[in-house]
């Protein structure tokens, strides 16, 4: 069933000071059989692309969104800030990522 909850209320776009981290029931692992990183929850396995895995590896609850974006800019030639924020916001809606403030 599609969600009717507005994404804006969960957006990280306006608060680069939030510190994202994986929710307690979520694990980021490398799956040797798939040769890809996966996000594991009790109910699902989500296969990630390299960019998604790189973002989530930086979500340690210590780095702010702004610091994550800065680190990604060091690693990659082009970083679409809005896409990174949207990725994190989507995971927050699905309760895969939690955020705290400074």
C-alpha positions in Angstrom: 0.0 0.0 0.0 1.5 3.4 -1.0 2.3 5.7 1.8 0.4 9.0 2.0 2.9 10.4 4.4 4.6 13.5 3.0 8.4 13.0 2.4 9.0 16.7 3.4 8.4 16.0 7.1 11.2 13.4 7.0 13.6 15.4 4.8 17.2 15.9 5.7 17.5 18.6 3.2 17.0 21.4 5.6 19.1 20.1 8.5 22.7 19.2 7.6 23.4 19.1 11.3 21.5 15.8 11.8 23.7 12.8 12.5 22.4 9.7 10.7 23.1 6.2 11.8 21.7 2.7 11.0 18.7 1.8 13.2 19.5 -0.8 15.8 17.8 -3.6 13.9 19.6 -2.9 10.6 23.0 -4.2 9.5 25.2 -3.2 6.6 27.1 -6.2 5.3 29.1 -7.3 2.2 27.4 -10.4 0.7 30.1 -12.5 -1.0 27.6 -14.5 -3.0 26.1 -11.3 -4.6 29.5 -9.5 -4.5 27.5 -6.5 -3.3 26.7 -4.7 0.0 23.4 -5.4 1.4 21.2 -3.8 4.1 19.8 -6.4 6.4 16.7 -6.1 8.5 14.7 -8.8 10.2 12.3 -8.9 7.3 14.3 -7.9 4.3 17.6 -7.9 2.4 18.2 -4.8 0.3 20.9 -5.0 -2.3 22.8 -1.7 -2.5 24.8 -0.2 -5.3 28.3 1.1 -4.5 27.1 4.7 -3.9 24.4 3.6 -1.4 26.9 1.5 0.5 29.4 4.3 0.6 26.8 6.7 2.0 25.7 4.2 4.7 29.2 3.3 5.7 29.6 7.0 6.7 26.3 6.9 8.8 27.9 6.3 12.2 25.9 8.7 14.3 29.0 10.9 14.7 29.2 12.5 11.3 26.6 15.1 10.3 24.9 15.1 7.0 27.1 18.0 6.0 30.2 16.0 7.0 29.0 12.9 5.1 28.5 15.1 2.0 32.0 16.6 2.4 33.6 13.1 2.6 31.7 11.9 -0.4 33.0 15.0 -2.4 36.5 13.9 -1.4 35.9 10.4 -2.8 33.9 11.2 -5.9 34.1 13.8 -8.7 30.4 14.6 -8.6 28.1 14.3 -5.6 24.4 15.2 -6.0 23.7 16.6 -2.5 19.9 16.4 -2.9 20.1 12.8 -4.1 22.1 11.8 -1.0 19.7 13.6 1.3 16.7 12.0 -0.5 18.3 8.6 -0.2 18.8 9.1 3.6 15.3 10.6 4.0 13.8 7.5 2.2 15.7 5.2 4.6 14.5 7.3 7.5 10.9 6.9 6.4 11.4 3.1 6.2 13.0 3.2 9.7 16.3 1.9 8.4 18.1 5.1 9.5 17.7 7.2 12.6 19.0 10.7 13.2 20.1 12.7 16.2 21.1 16.3 16.6 24.6 17.4 17.8 
